[in-house]
Every structure is written in C-alpha cells, then in structure tokens.
Amino acid sequence: MKFILKIGLLLAFLILSKTTFAASCDSTCQLNQINSYFTALDKINRKGSTLNDIDSLLDLTHDDVKYIHVEYEANFTKESWRKAFLRNLERGAYPGREREHFVNS
C-alpha cells in the first residue's frame, strides 16, 4: 500500500510539473499518462528489459523530476534515477513478472 501511495504522489508531481500542460490535460488524458507510466515501468521490471525501456519510462517525465523513496532514503534526479535503473538492469535484478502494477481504466 505504501508503494502505491508513493507512486501516486510521484505521478501527481509528474503530471502537475508542467503547469501549462496540466491545465490542458483532462481526466482521460491524466489516466492515459498514468497507464503509460505503469506500462513503461512494468517493461523495466521484468527479465529481458533494455536500456530503451528505461529511456522510454524516463521520457515520460519532466527533466526536473525528483523521485524520493522515503523507506530506502533515496532521492533521485532524473539522471541518477536512470543510473539506478541501469545498475539493476546490469546486475539482473528484475524478476520477470508480467504486469506487476495495476491501474484501473
């Protein structure tokens, strides 16, 4: 449950980080953004993911995005978040599960 709350807060920040875009993005648009984020995240979190999958996820975020994970005391910029994903990818840390996250559509 904490994970979902953290992701929800992150997504709210991502969606609202560009005020002009956020003002023109209705609830359907926002839901599409959330689904795109989780789809991209799921591609990274499974065996066989690639650097392209990481970059596709991060392309969905603002250049000034911050990912803060309180439990693990992580505070990532977009670049340090990318490096963390790359380290996990290189060490084979991803378990291979399909569709780990669930978003209501």
VEXGU-795016 format. One record per residue (C-alpha): x, y, z; residue in three letters. Coordinates in steps of 0.25 Angstrom, whole numbers, padded with zeros to 4 digits, always signed. Layout:
residues N
XYZala;...
end
This chain:
residues 105
+0000+0000+0000met;+0011+0010+0003lys;+0017+0007-0011phe;+0004+0011-0017ile;+0003+0023-0009leu;+0018+0027-0013lys;+0015+0024-0028ile;+0002+0032-0027gly;+0010+0044-0021leu;+0021+0043-0031leu;+0010+0043-0043leu;+0003+0055-0037ala;+0016+0062-0037phe;+0020+0057-0051leu;+0006+0061-0057ile;+0006+0075-0050leu;+0021+0078-0052ser;+0017+0085-0065lys;+0006+0095-0061thr;+0002+0098-0076thr;+0001+0084-0080phe;-0006+0080-0067ala;-0017+0091-0069ala;-0020+0085-0083ser;-0019+0070-0078cys;-0033+0065-0074asp;-0036+0053-0066ser;-0035+0044-0078thr;-0022+0050-0082cys;-0017+0048-0068gln;-0022+0034-0067leu;-0014+0031-0080asn;-0002+0037-0075gln;-0003+0028-0062ile;-0005+0016-0070asn;+0007+0019-0079ser;+0015+0021-0067tyr;+0012+0008-0061phe;+0013+0001-0075thr;+0027+0006-0076ala;+0030+0003-0062leu;+0026-0011-0064asp;+0034-0013-0076lys;+0047-0009-0068ile;+0043-0018-0056asn;+0044-0031-0064arg;+0055-0040-0069lys;+0059-0036-0083gly;+0057-0021-0081ser;+0066-0012-0088thr;+0073+0002-0088leu;+0062+0006-0098asn;+0051+0002-0088asp;+0058+0011-0077ile;+0059+0023-0086asp;+0044+0021-0090ser;+0040+0022-0076leu;+0048+0034-0073leu;+0044+0041-0086asp;+0030+0042-0079leu;+0036+0050-0068thr;+0040+0065-0067his;+0054+0068-0068asp;+0054+0073-0053asp;+0047+0061-0048val;+0051+0056-0034lys;+0048+0042-0029tyr;+0048+0041-0014ile;+0047+0028-0007his;+0046+0030+0008val;+0047+0016+0012glu;+0060+0014+0005tyr;+0065+0028+0007glu;+0067+0030-0008ala;+0066+0044-0014asn;+0068+0043-0029phe;+0069+0053-0040thr;+0065+0048-0054lys;+0079+0045-0057glu;+0082+0038-0044ser;+0069+0030-0045trp;+0073+0026-0059arg;+0087+0021-0054lys;+0080+0013-0043ala;+0071+0006-0053phe;+0083+0003-0061leu;+0091-0003-0049arg;+0079-0012-0046asn;+0078-0016-0061leu;+0093-0019-0062glu;+0092-0028-0049arg;+0079-0035-0054gly;+0071-0030-0042ala;+0058-0031-0050tyr;+0049-0044-0046pro;+0042-0046-0059gly;+0028-0044-0055arg;+0017-0039-0064glu;+0008-0027-0061arg;+0012-0025-0046glu;+0005-0012-0045his;-0010-0010-0046phe;-0017+0003-0051val;-0032+0004-0052asn;-0036+0009-0066ser;
end
